[in-house]
Amino acid sequence: HPTFIYSAKFHPNSQEIICTSCYDKVIRIWTIKTKKSQKSGQLLQELNGHQGYINSICFSNNGQNLYSADSAGCIMEWNCYMNNENNRVEKG
C-alpha cells in the first residue's frame, strides 16, 4: 500500500483471502497463500470507484457481497465471486 490502511477483513469463506482499504481510495484483494519463493501475500485485484478515502469495509455473512464506505459519505456494494481458480470482486 502506498499510504495508510484503514480497514482489513478476511473473507468469511476463505482464510486465505483478505481485503484491505486505503487512504488512496483503492480497495485491494490479496491472497496470503504464497509460493515458497514468496515472503508475503500476492495482490489479486484492485477496486476503484470511491471519491473519498475508504474508512470501512465488511463482507456479508455468506461472503457474496463486500460493502465499503468512504469519507465522502458513499457506500458501495461489490459482488464477490470465489472459486478454486479465480477470485473476483465486481461493483454491484
BELCOR-V584131 format. One record per run of one state. SS is the DSSP state (H for helix, E for strand, - for the rest). FROM is the first residue (numbers start at 1). TO is the last residue. Records with the same first field share a line. If there is no record, write none. Layout:
SS = FROM-TO, FROM-TO
This chain:
- = 1-4, 12-13, 23-26, 32-41, 48-53, 60-64, 71-74, 82-87, 92-92
E = 5-11, 14-22, 27-31, 42-47, 54-59, 65-70, 75-81, 88-91
